[in-house]
Amino acid sequence: MHSSPITKWEGAEAFFTFADKPGVVMFLFLLAVAVSVFAIVSIIKHENQSYRKLK
Amino acid sequence: MDVTELSAKVELLQAGLEAANKMNMEAFYWWCTALMIAIHAGFLAYEMGASRAKNALASGIKNALAFAFMVPTFYFIGWWIYLAFPGGFSIAEGSEAGLAWSLNMGPNLTDSASGVFWAAFALFAATTASIMSGSVIERMRISAFVILAIFLGSFVWILGASWGWNPAGWLTTKWGLHDIGAAGCVHMISGFFTLGVLINLGPRIGRFNPDGTANDLSGHNMPMSLIGLMLIVMGFFGFLGGCIIYTPDGWTTIYNTPVNLSAFAFNALMGVAGGMIGTYIATRDPFWMMSGALVGVISAASGLDVYYPAFAFVISFVGGLIIPRIHDVLVKLKIDDPVGAVSVHGFGGVWGVLSMGIFAAGYPNVEGPATSFGGQFMSMLVFAALGFFPGFISSYVLKSVRLLRVPHAAELAGLDICEIPIKAYPESHVPPSVHKTPPVAGTPPMGSGATART
């Protein structure tokens, strides 16, 4: 997959692969936040299931 | 060699020097960050050892998850909070460099500083969560701990750091706060946040009798805890290194006042030693003696750049004598803090911040008034409140929606058997059916402390 945001190193400053447009940056940021929230919800579900099994 | 050739060489040398400075700065914070990971290895061992065997892995998993969640959440919001709020609650100009979608927050060949500073501060944040994690072992839900850890590490302490551990922080510019080793923003805020949480969480089952007397619920592996504490002490040298600013002109404190690593080396080591000896004299308990190393470094933290080393030793020795007594008072108040984090970090931080005001007033600040007892005292109150109230309120909310504490049945059975798919000591496991079988004459009794149920 050709995903490099630069074609030469001269003059290169910030380069975020897959995130060379503001909209894409924001989408990836929100995706990472969503993954973190999902992980916490998943922990809560796992705990509730474990406690139910114990009863 | 003519003048043109000479000036070209000078330019070349200057460019080389600038590049070397940048790389030295990056390398310094990179290795400080790596050393700080030892703090987490230490807390991991310490807290697993301080747990009964039935909860060992659950305590470990909490500690590991605190680290894992702190890194992304500190990236999402924490660094921006630090840059945004030195003035209080108004947003500072230039703070957008800390937003997660800023060009500074990723690979950028023109910015050598943001990544390494962010990393060091992310590790400070994870340390605050680790300070809390030992106090809540054996009865807090993993999910509740993760939520509280994120709130403490990526929101609360970093707001305190922006106010009081920042050259433009209002506690320094208005009151002259001097707290270079973060006794206030890291230790006090974490300790008082934990106190607020413990009030809502309540003690472990069996910790207190109806008449108020306390029972000893010893951890299953004190040697592991002691090694863990020594690892924390080692990691603190990365932590303290991260408290110093590397500039092309030399080292400065986080308040831009001049300092060198030698001052830190003298006083950090003398502080560690004073705290260890003080707690040993006060308790004769190796657990407290090693916690005393932390008490010592926290007691001397605010003035690591200015104390005479023998005096840092004395301040830390006194801290070592006092802190175990404060823990005793908390036990009398039925605060169940298995690792003493509230007294070691919370009240150790109080002693550290106040000591600077009592014994080292009058030092000039780059911005704001000189150091004073009044400034240190008022800043201490701010740190205590900034820690306690968010901790109390957030844990109260979790308690209200029944997300704070594990059910009694799970606490009695042990959190490992309930939540963790593997066993800490599989070869020591004794199936419940064995307990029902009458022992055969001549065979050693089965079951050990490792599988005991409280």
HADDOCK unambig.tbl for C-alpha pairs under 7 A between the chains (distance, minus, plus):
assign (segid A and resid 13 and name CA) (segid B and resid 108 and name CA) 5.16 0.50 0.50
assign (segid A and resid 13 and name CA) (segid B and resid 109 and name CA) 4.90 0.50 0.50
assign (segid A and resid 13 and name CA) (segid B and resid 110 and name CA) 5.72 0.50 0.50
assign (segid A and resid 14 and name CA) (segid B and resid 103 and name CA) 6.05 0.50 0.50
assign (segid A and resid 14 and name CA) (segid B and resid 107 and name CA) 5.72 0.50 0.50
assign (segid A and resid 14 and name CA) (segid B and resid 108 and name CA) 3.86 0.50 0.50
assign (segid A and resid 14 and name CA) (segid B and resid 109 and name CA) 6.28 0.50 0.50
assign (segid A and resid 15 and name CA) (segid B and resid 107 and name CA) 6.03 0.50 0.50
assign (segid A and resid 15 and name CA) (segid B and resid 108 and name CA) 6.40 0.50 0.50
assign (segid A and resid 16 and name CA) (segid B and resid 106 and name CA) 6.87 0.50 0.50
assign (segid A and resid 16 and name CA) (segid B and resid 107 and name CA) 6.60 0.50 0.50
assign (segid A and resid 25 and name CA) (segid B and resid 101 and name CA) 6.26 0.50 0.50
assign (segid A and resid 26 and name CA) (segid B and resid 101 and name CA) 6.73 0.50 0.50
assign (segid A and resid 40 and name CA) (segid B and resid 143 and name CA) 6.21 0.50 0.50
assign (segid A and resid 43 and name CA) (segid B and resid 143 and name CA) 5.79 0.50 0.50
assign (segid A and resid 44 and name CA) (segid B and resid 143 and name CA) 5.66 0.50 0.50
assign (segid A and resid 47 and name CA) (segid B and resid 419 and name CA) 6.53 0.50 0.50
assign (segid A and resid 50 and name CA) (segid B and resid 418 and name CA) 5.82 0.50 0.50
assign (segid A and resid 50 and name CA) (segid B and resid 419 and name CA) 5.90 0.50 0.50
assign (segid A and resid 51 and name CA) (segid B and resid 410 and name CA) 6.64 0.50 0.50
assign (segid A and resid 51 and name CA) (segid B and resid 418 and name CA) 6.93 0.50 0.50
